[in-house]
Amino acid sequence: MRDLCRETHTTTHHFTFHSRAHETYVHLDHFLGTLDLQQIITDIEIEAHSLSDHTEVVADFEIPSKKQTYHPWRLQETLLQRPEVVKQSDQATTNYLATNDIPDIPIKILWNAWKAVIRGEFLAISATNNTLCRVKGEHLNKRVREPDCIHVCTYRCTQSAATAQGDKEAACTVGSR
């Protein structure tokens, strides 16, 4: 942490506290920050003295905006290898055409709207698959860690019991079993 006001104004002396009793000026109030914060400061000043014996340290920042990145949607082709997904997409297409195949609607609009509907179906299937995989992974991690937890708990209980009985040799051999 560093005093960003003092580092910004290296050639001038600024004071933030005036003691009327001693007629002294001191730099008591600081604007502390990191080097990263200093890089986005556009202006930092100590305000004029007012009714208080302390003055304000005011900083202006230019916060960089995050750039929006465009990630085009792509079909996970492995989904099409699963028969239940193909059946679900066929059913969604049948339902869509039954509802929207009206003679007054141009085929191009019907086609573009169907692409949005089927994309939504595939996104929903992917999201469900991702959730199931995550839950399954968490369950497997828990099952893998269970024996370790049992071992550690058994070791600690045995070690504390041996130590409580004053048997240091037994306490030391527990870890080597």
Disulfide bonds with the S-S distance in Angstrom:
none
